[in-house]
Amino acid sequence: MFFVIFVVFLIFAGVLTVITVQNLDTPVTLAIFTWHTPSLPLGLVVVFSFVLGALLLYVVSLLSAWREGRQIKQLRQRIAQLEQGQVSNMAPASLPATGRSAVPVPGMPEPDATMQPPASP
């Protein structure tokens, strides 16, 4: 999978390089509402746009990873609490009055109706 992503990245970088080199001398002016940029080469605008998009993607990914890291830390703490038995509000599931599981287990024979559950001490 890494190889496929790497090849796609190389193709994209090659196309971006060709567009940049071929349009290096073409001047463009960008208008953002009432503000206008000075004349810039189109190749420079393309490269700047690509870098800005990559930077924004990095920031979004970083924030997402930070949030998921916090969640993983909380879940690990919860696992540690459960392993130590510190959580007392969760009672273990009890068996039905018949002493057998309510869900049949495939491959296991059903116990006879005459079979009594073990006596509790």
Backbone hydrogen bonds, N-H to C=O, Kabsch-Sander energy under -0.5 kcal/mol:
donor,donor_aa,acceptor,acceptor_aa,energy
5,I,1,M,-2.3
6,F,2,F,-2.7
7,V,3,F,-2.4
8,V,4,V,-2.4
9,F,5,I,-2.5
10,L,6,F,-2.4
11,I,7,V,-2.4
12,F,8,V,-2.5
13,A,9,F,-2.7
14,G,10,L,-2.3
15,V,11,I,-2.4
16,L,12,F,-2.5
17,T,13,A,-2.2
18,V,14,G,-2.4
19,I,15,V,-2.5
20,T,16,L,-2.3
21,V,17,T,-2.7
22,Q,18,V,-2.5
23,N,19,I,-1.5
24,L,21,V,-1.0
28,V,40,L,-2.9
32,I,30,L,-0.5
32,I,35,W,-3.2
33,F,31,A,-0.6
34,T,32,I,-0.5
35,W,32,I,-2.5
37,T,30,L,-2.7
40,L,28,V,-2.8
42,L,23,N,-0.5
42,L,26,T,-2.7
43,G,23,N,-1.7
45,V,41,P,-1.8
46,V,42,L,-2.5
47,V,43,G,-2.4
48,F,44,L,-2.7
49,S,45,V,-2.4
50,F,46,V,-2.3
51,V,47,V,-2.6
52,L,48,F,-2.6
53,G,49,S,-2.4
54,A,50,F,-2.4
55,L,51,V,-2.4
56,L,52,L,-2.4
57,L,53,G,-2.3
58,Y,54,A,-2.2
59,V,55,L,-2.3
60,V,56,L,-2.4
61,S,57,L,-2.4
62,L,58,Y,-2.6
63,L,59,V,-2.4
64,S,60,V,-2.2
65,A,61,S,-2.7
66,W,62,L,-2.2
67,R,63,L,-2.2
68,E,64,S,-2.5
69,G,65,A,-2.3
70,R,66,W,-2.0
71,Q,67,R,-2.0
72,I,68,E,-2.5
73,K,69,G,-2.3
74,Q,70,R,-2.2
75,L,71,Q,-2.4
76,R,72,I,-2.5
77,Q,73,K,-2.1
78,R,74,Q,-2.1
79,I,75,L,-2.4
80,A,76,R,-2.4
81,Q,77,Q,-2.3
82,L,78,R,-2.4
83,E,79,I,-2.7
84,Q,80,A,-1.7
85,G,81,Q,-0.6
85,G,82,L,-0.6
86,Q,81,Q,-2.3
87,V,81,Q,-0.6
88,S,86,Q,-0.9
91,A,89,N,-0.8
99,G,96,P,-2.2
108,M,105,V,-1.9
115,M,112,D,-1.1
